[in-house]
Amino acid sequence: MPPFPDILDAALRQRLFSLGVRPEDVEEKFVRGTGPGGQKINKTSSTVWLRHHPTGIEVRCQDGRSQVWNRVQAWSDLGAKLSQRRSAAAAQKQAAREAQRRRTRQKSYGQKVRMIEGKKHRAKIKQTRQQPNDW
């Protein structure tokens, strides 16, 4: 198993490990940057591109001129995206549980009274539609 890059500090390595990121699941490339910068940006491969294969998340960092700095920043961004994805999934699961709880909970006394009053009202309206019994 290839280890995480040596340039990452211990806190970032621990964070990635706790998120379940394995170094062999991440593809890392160094590519040429785009945008303004002239000859320097066209000649150096300082942009770092990471792809986490299990989730398909891609991160591209070209914020600084240093490849080392961009590499650390890209790994940090990857951890942030994975963390955000995990928290969104947990929030969605919690919302589904809450919706199910609201659907299946017992009605309050007031709700029951209002429901019965509504049914009685509808019954009176429908009763006026019936044919008279004296035919």
Secondary structure, 3 states (H helix, E strand, C coil): CCCCCCCCCHHHHHHHHHCCCCHHHEEEEEECCCCCCCHHHHHCCCEEEEEECCCCEEEEECCCCCHHHHHHHHHHHHHHHHHHHHHHHHHHHHHHHHHHHHHHCCCCHHHHHHHHHHHHHHHHHHHCCCCCCCC
